[in-house]
Amino acid sequence: MKNILKLTAILLILAGSFACKDDDKFNTVDTSDFVLSSGCVWSVHFTTDAIPHDALFVINSEEELIEILYCEGEIPIIDFDKYSLIVFICDYGGKIIYNKLEQVDEYQYKWNIDINIKEETLGSRLNLSVLVPKLRTDTEVILNINKI
């Protein structure tokens, strides 16, 4: 009976260690918040009046940045040889309370964003932009929005 209990305990420990390995299949990516300088705004226009809207941009060049950014002065300088900029814009209102970018595989990332939404702020613009180590041009970033 003791041998059966020992064997069961060993199997449970092994099963737990394999389960933990599954949790580690997504690698958290280091990000740095990117804040627009004074005089710059994201120039993204949603095509319908209905809300909510959201948009995601993976920017790998100055040309791509200029397409969605309006600046009265100089545009921000980003070393696009080393970094990519990921931009999320929405009109959910409220406040972004959490975000984490995870690498699923070589070509795919998942961006988890929690937003504390208040009904009276629907229609208000929120944006979140982060610098990340350079992404391939064929990289897919999937949004996982949790509205709280």
QUIHUFEN-V388568 format. One line per field, one symbol per residue. ss: DSSP state (H for helix, E for strand, - for the rest). phi: phi as a letter, one per 40 degrees, with the letter a starting at -180 (. if undefined). Layout:
ss = ???
phi = ???
This chain:
ss = -HHHHHHHHHHHHHHHHHHHHHH---EE---EE------EEE-----------EEEEEE--HHHHHHHEEE-----------EEEEEEEE----EEEEEEEEEEE--EEEEEEEEE--HHH----EEEEEEEE------EEEEEEEE-
phi = .cccccccccccccccccccccccccccbcbbcbbccdgbacbbbccbccbcbaabbbbbaccccccbbbbcbccccbcccbbbbbbbbabcggacbaaabbccacbbbbbcbbbccbdcbdgccbaabbcbddbccccbbbcbcbcb
